[in-house]
């Protein structure tokens, strides 16, 4: 049998699959039809329910309409390429929202028949009638015909009338569709990263039922009540070269932040451009629901119902991102485990948008079901970038807000006494109002109310700071216990493991002539000994902490022991540590736990190692111990890293202040173990607890950074 040419054919039931199965939700189907109006440069779309109970649904727009050729070769052609070939609309140069060429079959999901009436400028009116029940299994798609005829239409635009509604279209369903469709429209503008649009008058959607406008107050409330009350606004942008930046444009607790580069995987290194992300912008309004200025119950309810970060692609929202049960950025996840930040960072704390310009539709492609984006490298980079920015920004805001420092830094007025005083003033004010009989009372009362309001805010802020500090201490205590138990178990295990490893390495090393294998054996042995040295030092330090009573500690001995214990860590990283201390003076300090000094040195060391790696120059650390006076001892910890910015020096010991950008929300917890901005805060608490001081001072020649710790000498007392 000679070969012959054959072609594919389609069963008529494919229309039902495209309509009802790929577009499963009632509101999603309606959205697709409204998107078509947007693509046709409509400025207004009316969604009209006809009859009671509803018998038909009409979608009327004032867009450009369709010619006969556009109707036959566009609307009636499955997966047509018209919007791909012309990715921007003709009049307003809008980026086309629909691209797959199947959105029109959403009308099959909504009803059993469709009447489409359309008129373009300069062309006759057209009417297309489609009976979806005729597209039955077993029939050829090409054999099922729709009726097209000319008709007299006065208005340019398109109207879709859908009869035989498959849903009841109750008031609740209609409201849900309204909320869904209105949610498609971007609620507030973001400065475009790229793109040149002609003046676009905008796009409005109205819902009408029984001839009357159907409205939902929650939509307008979101604009008028919620956004203006945001405690902070965070913005993100990525340019056409993949360079990502973030800033804070509103901050009720401190200074705003200028544009700063970021990459979620940079850590403490210089951020690099993204490989896939291009031309996007995002803005998030941030709300603290408890303790930072009173938000009404109505506002908290709106945030609970509609809070989150939503994606808008080519002008329209992509669901389900930002829905109450969608945690695409992992914000609820990290807030629940409280490992990355103690600040409130759940979805309900945000109302934000991400604006994606995807002109060619090849970077952020929607799933065929129109629910979500395809999980590709661009989308994964987007998730990682945004979660990293939000965690980084919220930690910065938390540092400004809480200033969770030593008790001496906060107001000395006790909380209970402050609250009692405010309560008394309120009672006095009430009595004054009741007895007021002259015109001066109202002005005096208003002034007193302003003072009371300010004092209440102070009491509230103080209480909030106290709660945060308790949470942080509980969090740190749990980490400390887990770390001590972990290193103890590791050390016990390595005592047994080390003996076996010595025999294995000795046997293999003696039995092989392979020089590469011998080098590998040497590296393994070196790494094992570093772990043993570190866990041994940590165990000894924790053991000294278990002694309840404090005793006078030799500063010199602690520094020397610390360097000996850490050399196995720093030497393989080609970092040298030099110690300078007086030969004959042990430098005894006031009674304390030796582990406290070791903790200070360890934190300064880990910060120095990261700074040295960022600096890229000499790899040196200098630890000087000596006497500042007869009453004070001093440790000067210097390194050759990249230094401390001038703007950070005054607040580097505040909680949550860090120069490192946070990793993404779904990163392993170990990535959050450093750079959270609480290390130096802890150091300051320890130093001040035994009457000392810590600050950033002028480094010695050849070094870039110096931390100076001043400690009372033995016999000097505290304070």
C-alpha positions in Angstrom: 0.0 0.0 0.0 1.4 3.3 -1.1 1.8 6.0 1.6 -0.8 8.8 1.6 -1.2 12.1 3.3 -3.6 12.1 6.3 -4.6 14.9 8.7 -5.9 15.3 12.2 -9.6 15.9 12.9 -11.4 17.1 16.0 -14.5 15.7 17.6 -17.2 18.3 18.2 -17.1 17.6 22.0 -13.7 19.3 22.2 -15.7 22.6 22.6 -17.2 21.3 25.8 -13.8 20.3 27.1 -12.4 23.8 26.3 -15.4 25.5 27.9 -16.4 23.5 30.9 -13.4 21.5 31.8 -10.5 23.9 31.2 -12.4 26.9 32.6 -13.9 25.3 35.7 -15.2 28.2 37.7 -18.1 30.5 36.9 -16.1 33.6 37.7 -13.1 32.5 35.7 -15.2 32.0 32.6 -16.7 35.5 33.0 -13.3 37.0 33.5 -12.0 35.5 30.2 -14.8 37.2 28.3 -14.2 40.5 30.0 -10.5 40.2 29.1 -11.5 40.0 25.4 -13.2 43.4 25.8 -10.1 44.8 27.3 -8.0 43.6 24.4 -10.5 45.3 22.0 -9.7 48.7 23.6 -13.0 48.9 25.5 -13.2 51.5 28.2 -16.4 50.2 29.7 -18.0 46.8 30.1 -21.4 46.1 31.5 -22.2 42.7 32.9 -26.1 42.4 32.9 -28.3 39.8 34.4 -31.7 39.6 32.6 -34.8 38.2 34.2 -35.8 37.1 37.6 -34.8 34.4 38.2 -31.9 35.1 35.8 -32.6 33.7 32.3 -29.8 35.3 30.4 -26.4 37.1 30.8 -25.2 39.9 28.6 -21.7 41.3 28.4 -21.6 44.6 26.6 -18.5 46.6 25.7 -17.7 49.7 23.7 -14.5 48.4 22.2 -13.4 48.3 18.6 -15.8 45.5 17.5 -15.0 42.9 14.9 -15.1 42.7 11.1 -16.4 39.7 9.3 -12.8 38.5 8.7 -11.9 39.0 12.3 -15.0 37.1 13.4 -14.5 34.1 11.1 -10.7 33.8 11.2 -10.3 35.0 14.8 -13.3 34.3 17.0 -14.3 31.1 15.2 -10.8 29.7 14.9 -9.6 27.6 17.8 -6.2 28.7 19.2 -5.9 31.6 16.7 -2.7 33.5 16.5 -4.1 37.0 16.1 -3.2 38.2 19.5 0.3 36.6 19.3 0.9 38.3 15.9 -0.4 41.6 17.3 0.5 41.5 21.0 -0.7 45.1 21.6 -4.1 46.5 20.9 -4.5 49.0 18.0 -5.8 52.1 19.8 -4.4 52.2 23.3 -1.5 49.9 22.8 -2.6 47.6 25.7 -0.7 44.4 26.2 -3.2 41.7 25.2 -4.5 39.9 28.3 -5.7 36.8 26.3 -3.3 34.9 24.1 -4.2 31.2 23.9 -7.2 31.7 21.5 -9.6 29.6 23.6 -11.0 32.2 26.1 -14.1 32.7 23.9 -15.2 29.2 24.7 -15.8 30.4 28.3 -19.3 31.3 27.0 -20.0 27.5 26.6 -19.1 27.1 30.3 -21.7 29.8 31.2 -24.7 28.7 29.1 -26.0 26.5 26.3 -26.3 29.1 23.6 -24.5 32.3 22.5 -25.6 35.3 20.4 -22.7 37.6 19.5 -23.5 41.0 18.1 -20.6 43.2 16.9 -19.9 46.3 14.9 -16.5 47.8 14.0 -16.0 51.4 12.7 -16.8 51.6 9.0 -18.3 48.1 8.8 -21.8 46.6 8.9 -23.1 45.0 12.0 -22.8 41.3 12.4 -24.7 38.7 14.5 -23.4 35.2 15.2 -25.6 32.5 16.8 -24.1 29.4 18.3 -25.9 26.5 19.9 -23.4 24.7 22.1 -25.7 21.6 22.5 -25.0 20.7 18.9 -21.4 20.1 19.6 -22.0 16.4 20.6 -19.6 13.5 20.9 -19.2 11.6 17.6 -19.8 14.6 15.3 -17.0 16.2 13.4 -16.2 19.7 14.6 -16.2 21.1 11.1 -19.7 19.7 10.5 -21.3 21.7 13.3 -22.3 25.1 11.9 -22.9 28.5 13.5 -25.2 31.1 11.8 -23.6 34.4 10.8 -25.6 37.3 9.3 -25.5 41.0 8.8 -27.7 43.2 11.1 -28.4 46.8 11.7 -26.4 48.0 14.7 -25.8 51.6 15.6 -23.1 51.3 18.3 -19.5 50.3 17.8 -18.6 47.5 20.1 -19.6 43.9 21.0 -22.4 42.3 23.0 -22.4 38.6 24.1 -25.8 37.2 25.1 -25.7 33.9 26.8 -28.9 31.9 27.3 -29.5 28.6 29.1 -27.4 29.6 32.1 -25.7 26.7 33.7 -25.5 28.4 37.1 -28.3 29.9 39.2 -26.6 33.3 39.4 -27.9 34.0 42.9 -27.1 37.2 44.6 -24.2 35.6 46.4 -22.8 34.2 43.2 -23.2 37.5 41.4 -21.4 39.3 44.2 -18.6 36.7 44.1 -18.2 37.3 40.4 -18.2 41.0 40.9 -15.5 40.8 43.6 -13.5 38.4 41.4 -13.7 40.6 38.3 -13.0 43.9 40.2 -10.1 42.1 41.8 -8.7 41.7 38.3 -8.3 45.4 37.9 -5.2 46.7 39.5 -6.1 48.6 42.6 -3.3 51.1 42.6 -0.6 52.2 40.1 3.0 51.2 40.0 5.6 53.1 38.0 6.2 51.1 34.8 9.7 49.6 34.4 9.5 49.6 30.6 7.0 50.1 27.9 5.5 53.1 26.2 1.7 53.3 26.3 -0.5 55.9 24.6 -2.9 57.8 26.9 -5.3 55.1 28.1 -8.5 56.4 29.7 -8.8 53.2 31.7 -11.1 50.3 31.9 -14.3 50.1 34.0 -16.6 47.1 34.6 -20.1 47.6 35.9 -22.5 44.9 37.1 -26.2 45.4 36.6 -29.1 43.3 38.0 -32.7 44.1 37.1 -31.6 47.3 35.5 -29.9 48.6 38.7 -26.2 49.0 39.4 -25.0 46.2 41.7 -22.2 47.2 44.0 -20.1 45.8 46.8 -18.8 48.2 49.4 -15.8 46.1 50.3 -14.2 47.1 47.0 -14.4 50.8 47.6 -13.6 50.3 51.3 -10.3 48.7 50.3 -9.2 51.9 48.6 -10.6 54.5 50.9 -10.2 52.8 54.3 -7.3 50.4 54.1 -4.5 51.6 51.8 -4.2 55.0 53.4 -3.7 53.4 56.8 -0.6 51.3 55.8 2.3 51.5 58.2 4.8 51.1 55.4 5.0 50.8 51.6 7.6 48.5 50.0 8.5 48.6 46.3 10.5 46.3 44.0 11.6 46.7 40.5 13.6 44.6 38.0 15.0 46.3 34.8 15.5 44.9 31.3 19.0 43.6 32.4 17.7 41.6 35.3 19.0 44.0 38.0 16.6 43.9 41.0 16.2 46.7 43.5 13.9 47.4 46.5 13.1 50.4 48.7 10.7 51.6 51.4 8.7 54.7 50.4 6.6 55.0 53.5 7.7 54.1 57.1 5.8 55.3 60.1 8.5 54.1 62.4 11.6 55.6 60.9 13.4 56.7 57.8 12.5 55.5 54.3 15.0 53.5 52.3 16.4 54.4 48.9 16.7 51.9 46.0 19.1 49.1 46.9 20.2 46.1 44.8 19.2 42.6 45.9 19.4 39.0 44.8 17.8 36.4 47.0 20.8 34.1 46.8 23.5 36.8 47.3 23.6 36.5 51.1 26.5 38.8 52.1 28.0 39.0 48.6 27.3 41.7 46.0 23.9 41.0 44.3 24.1 39.8 40.8 21.5 40.3 38.0 18.7 37.7 37.7 19.1 35.1 34.9 15.4 35.1 33.8 13.5 37.9 35.5 13.0 41.1 33.4 10.8 44.2 33.5 8.6 43.9 36.5 7.4 46.1 39.3 5.7 45.4 42.6 4.3 47.4 45.5 3.2 46.1 48.9 1.3 48.1 51.6 2.3 46.7 55.0 0.0 46.7 58.0 0.8 45.8 61.6 -2.5 44.6 63.0 -1.7 44.7 66.7 0.0 47.3 68.8 1.1 49.9 66.3 -1.7 52.4 66.0 -5.3 51.3 66.2 -6.8 49.7 63.1 -10.5 49.3 63.1 -12.2 45.9 63.3 -13.5 46.6 59.7 -10.0 47.2 58.4 -8.6 44.1 60.0 -11.5 42.1 58.6 -10.8 43.4 55.1 -7.1 42.5 55.4 -8.0 39.1 56.7 -10.3 38.5 53.8 -8.4 40.2 51.0 -4.8 40.6 52.2 -1.9 39.1 50.3 0.3 39.8 47.2 -1.5 39.5 43.9 -0.1 39.1 40.4 -1.2 41.2 37.5 0.0 40.0 34.1 -0.4 42.3 31.1 -3.0 44.4 32.9 -5.1 41.6 34.5 -4.9 39.6 37.7 -3.7 36.0 37.7 -5.6 33.9 40.2 -5.2 32.3 42.8 -2.2 34.4 43.9 -3.2 36.6 46.8 -6.4 34.6 47.7 -6.9 33.9 51.4 -5.9 30.3 51.1 -3.0 30.8 48.8 0.5 31.2 50.3 2.6 31.4 47.1 5.3 33.5 48.8 5.4 31.4 51.9 4.6 34.3 54.2 2.1 32.4 56.4 4.6 29.5 56.5 7.6 31.6 57.8 5.3 33.5 60.2 4.1 30.3 61.7 7.5 28.9 62.4 8.9 32.2 63.6 12.5 31.2 62.6 13.3 33.9 60.1 11.8 37.0 61.8 9.8 37.8 64.9 8.0 40.6 63.1 4.5 40.1 61.8 4.8 39.0 58.1 1.7 36.9 57.3 -0.3 37.4 54.2 -2.9 39.4 56.1 -0.2 42.0 56.9 0.0 43.0 53.2 -2.0 44.3 50.4 0.2 44.3 47.3 0.5 43.8 43.6 3.0 42.5 41.2 2.9 43.9 37.7 4.3 41.7 34.9 4.7 43.0 31.4 5.0 39.8 29.3 4.5 41.1 25.8 5.3 37.9 23.9 3.7 35.6 26.5 6.9 33.5 26.7 8.1 34.3 30.2 5.0 34.1 32.5 2.6 31.8 30.8 -0.8 31.1 32.4 -2.0 27.6 32.7 -4.6 26.5 30.2 -7.2 26.4 33.1 -6.5 30.2 33.6 -5.7 29.5 37.2 -2.0 30.1 38.0 1.2 30.5 36.1 3.3 27.6 34.7 6.0 26.8 37.2 9.1 27.8 35.2 12.5 29.4 36.1 11.0 32.9 35.8 8.2 32.2 38.2 10.6 30.5 40.7 12.9 33.6 40.6 9.9 35.8 41.1 8.9 33.9 44.2 12.4 33.9 45.6 13.0 37.6 44.9 9.7 38.9 46.4 9.9 36.8 49.6 13.5 37.8 50.1 12.6 41.5 49.7 9.6 41.3 52.0 11.5 39.5 54.8 14.5 42.0 54.4 12.2 45.0 54.4 10.1 43.9 57.4 13.2 43.2 59.4 14.4 46.7 58.7 10.9 48.1 59.7 11.0 46.0 62.8 14.3 47.5 63.7 12.9 51.0 63.3 9.7 50.1 65.1 10.8 48.2 68.1 14.3 49.3 68.9 14.1 46.3 71.1 17.2 47.2 73.2 18.3 47.1 76.8 15.8 48.2 79.4 18.0 51.3 80.0 17.2 52.4 76.4 13.5 52.5 77.0 11.4 54.9 79.1 12.1 54.3 82.8 8.4 54.8 83.6 6.9 51.4 84.5 4.1 50.2 82.3 1.6 49.7 85.1 2.3 53.1 86.6 2.1 54.8 83.1 -1.3 53.1 82.4 -2.6 54.1 85.8 -1.7 57.7 85.2 -3.4 57.7 81.8 -6.5 56.2 83.4 -6.6 58.8 86.1 -6.3 61.6 83.5 -9.2 60.2 81.6 -11.4 60.2 84.7 -10.3 63.8 85.5 -11.2 64.8 81.9 -14.6 63.2 82.2 -15.3 65.2 85.4 -14.0 68.3 83.7 -16.4 67.8 80.7 -19.4 67.3 83.1 -18.6 70.4 85.0 -17.5 72.6 82.1 -19.5 75.9 81.9 -17.3 78.2 79.9 -16.2 78.5 76.3 -12.6 77.7 77.1 -13.3 74.1 78.1 -13.6 72.5 74.7 -10.2 73.8 73.5 -8.6 72.7 76.8 -10.3 69.3 76.5 -9.1 68.8 73.0 -5.5 69.6 74.0 -5.7 67.3 76.9 -7.1 64.5 74.7 -4.2 64.9 72.3 -1.7 64.5 75.2 -3.6 61.4 76.4 -3.6 59.9 72.9 0.2 60.4 72.7 0.7 58.9 76.1 -1.5 55.9 75.2 0.6 55.4 72.1 3.8 55.5 74.2 2.4 52.9 76.6 1.3 50.8 73.7 4.7 51.0 72.0 6.4 50.1 75.3 4.2 47.1 75.9 4.7 46.0 72.3 8.4 46.2 72.7 8.3 44.2 75.9 6.3 41.5 74.2 8.7 41.4 71.3 11.6 41.1 73.7 10.0 38.2 75.6 9.3 36.4 72.3 12.9 37.0 71.2 14.4 35.8 74.4 12.2 32.6 74.3 13.2 32.1 70.7 16.9 32.5 71.6 16.7 30.3 74.6 15.2 27.5 72.5 18.0 27.9 69.9 20.6 27.8 72.7 19.3 24.6 74.3 19.1 23.0 70.8 22.6 24.0 69.9 24.1 22.8 73.2 22.3 19.4 72.9 23.4 19.1 69.2 27.1 19.8 69.8 27.1 17.5 72.8 25.7 14.7 70.7 28.1 15.4 67.9 31.1 15.4 70.2 30.1 12.1 71.8 29.5 10.5 68.4 32.8 11.8 67.1 34.8 10.3 70.0 33.8 6.9 68.8 33.8 7.8 65.1 37.2 9.4 65.4 38.9 6.2 66.5 37.4 4.2 63.7 38.2 7.0 61.2 41.9 7.1 62.3 42.2 3.3 61.6 40.4 3.6 58.2 42.4 6.6 57.1 45.7 5.0 58.2 44.9 1.8 56.3 43.7 3.4 53.1 46.6 6.0 53.2 49.2 3.2 53.5 47.6 1.0 50.9 47.2 3.4 48.1 49.7 5.2 45.9 47.1 7.5 44.4 48.3 11.0 45.3 44.8 12.6 44.7 43.2 10.1 47.0 45.8 10.8 49.7 45.0 14.6 49.4 41.4 13.7 49.8 42.1 11.7 52.9 44.1 14.6 54.3 41.2 17.0 53.7 38.7 14.6 55.3 41.0 14.2 58.4 41.4 18.0 58.6 37.7 18.6 58.4 37.0 16.0 61.1 39.6 17.6 63.4 38.1 21.1 62.9 34.6 19.8 63.9 36.2 18.1 67.0 38.0 21.3 67.9 34.9 23.5 67.5 32.5 21.2 69.4 35.1 20.8 72.1 35.4 24.5 72.5 31.6 25.0 72.5 31.1 22.2 75.0 33.7 23.7 77.4 32.1 27.1 77.0 28.6 25.8 77.8 29.9 23.8 80.7 31.4 26.9 82.3 28.0 28.6 81.8 26.3 25.9 83.8 28.1 27.2 86.9 25.4 29.3 88.5 27.8 31.7 90.3 29.8 34.2 88.5 33.5 34.7 89.1 36.2 37.1 88.1 37.5 36.2 84.6 40.8 36.7 83.0 40.2 38.6 79.8 43.6 37.6 78.4 43.0 33.9 79.1 39.6 34.0 77.4 40.9 35.6 74.3 43.9 33.2 74.0 41.7 30.2 74.5 39.2 31.5 72.0 41.8 32.0 69.3 43.3 28.5 69.9 39.8 27.0 69.6 38.9 29.0 66.5 42.2 28.6 64.5 41.0 25.3 63.1 38.0 27.2 61.7 39.7 30.3 60.3 43.1 28.9 59.1 41.5 26.7 56.3 39.8 29.9 55.1 43.2 31.6 54.9 42.4 34.1 57.6 45.0 34.9 60.3 44.2 36.0 63.8 46.7 38.0 65.8 46.4 38.6 69.5 47.9 41.6 71.3 47.8 41.5 75.1 50.1 42.5 78.0 52.5 39.7 79.0 52.3 40.1 82.8 48.7 41.3 83.3 45.9 38.7 83.2 43.3 41.5 82.9 40.8 40.3 85.5 37.3 41.6 84.9 34.3 41.9 87.1 32.5 38.6 88.0 30.8 37.1 85.0 30.4 33.8 83.1 33.3 33.0 80.8 30.7 31.8 78.3 29.4 35.4 78.0 32.8 36.7 76.8 33.2 33.8 74.5 29.8 34.5 73.0 30.8 38.1 72.3 34.0 37.0 70.6 32.3 34.3 68.6 29.7 36.8 67.3 32.3 39.3 66.3 34.4 36.6 64.7 31.6 35.3 62.5 30.7 38.8 61.4 34.4 39.5 60.6 34.7 36.3 58.5 31.7 37.4 56.4 33.0 40.9 56.0 36.5 39.7 55.0 35.0 37.5 52.3 32.9 40.4 51.0 36.0 42.7 51.1 38.1 40.5 48.9 41.4 41.9 50.2 43.7 41.0 53.1 42.4 38.3 55.4 43.5 39.5 58.9 41.9 39.8 62.3 43.5 41.6 65.2 42.2 41.1 68.8 43.7 43.5 71.3 43.1 43.2 75.0 44.3 45.7 77.6 43.5 48.3 80.1 41.8 51.6 79.2 42.2 52.8 82.8 42.6 51.4 86.3 38.9 50.8 86.4 38.2 49.6 82.8 39.4 46.9 80.5 39.1 47.0 76.8 38.9 44.5 73.9 39.4 45.9 70.4 38.3 43.5 67.6 39.5 44.6 64.2 39.3 43.1 60.7 40.2 43.9 57.1 36.6 43.3 55.8 34.4 45.7 53.8 33.8 48.0 56.8 30.6 49.4 58.3 28.6 52.1 56.5 28.5 55.4 58.2 24.7 55.3 58.2 24.7 52.0 60.1 27.1 52.8 62.9 24.5 54.6 65.1 22.0 51.7 64.9 24.1 48.6 64.2 23.4 47.2 67.7 19.6 47.5 67.3 17.6 44.3 66.9 17.0 43.2 63.3 19.5 45.6 61.8 21.6 43.7 59.2 23.4 44.4 56.0 22.5 41.0 54.6 19.4 40.5 52.5 17.1 37.7 53.7 16.9 34.4 51.7 13.5 33.3 50.2 10.8 32.1 52.5 11.0 28.4 51.6 14.8 28.2 52.2 16.1 25.7 54.7 16.2 27.1 58.2 20.0 27.0 58.3 20.1 29.8 55.8 18.4 32.0 58.3 20.8 31.2 61.1 23.0 34.1 60.2 22.3 37.7 59.1 19.0 38.0 61.0 20.2 41.2 62.7 20.0 40.1 66.3 23.7 39.0 66.9 25.1 42.4 67.8 21.9 43.2 69.7 22.6 40.1 71.9 26.2 41.1 72.3 25.2 44.6 73.5 22.8 43.0 76.1 25.6 40.8 77.4 28.1 43.7 77.6 25.7 46.1 79.3 24.5 43.4 81.7 27.9 43.4 83.4 28.2 47.2 83.2 30.2 47.5 80.0 29.9 49.4 76.7 30.4 48.4 73.1 30.7 50.6 70.0 32.3 51.0 66.6 35.6 52.9 66.9 38.5 54.0 64.6 40.4 50.9 63.4 44.2 50.6 63.6 46.2 51.2 60.5 45.7 48.4 57.9 42.3 47.5 59.2 38.8 48.6 58.1 36.6 48.0 61.1 37.0 47.9 64.8 34.5 47.0 67.5 35.5 48.2 71.0 34.2 46.4 74.1 34.8 48.2 77.4 34.4 46.0 80.6 34.8 47.0 84.2 37.9 45.7 85.8 37.9 43.5 88.9 37.0 45.6 91.9 35.5 48.4 89.8 31.9 47.4 90.4 29.1 47.8 87.8 27.6 50.8 86.2 
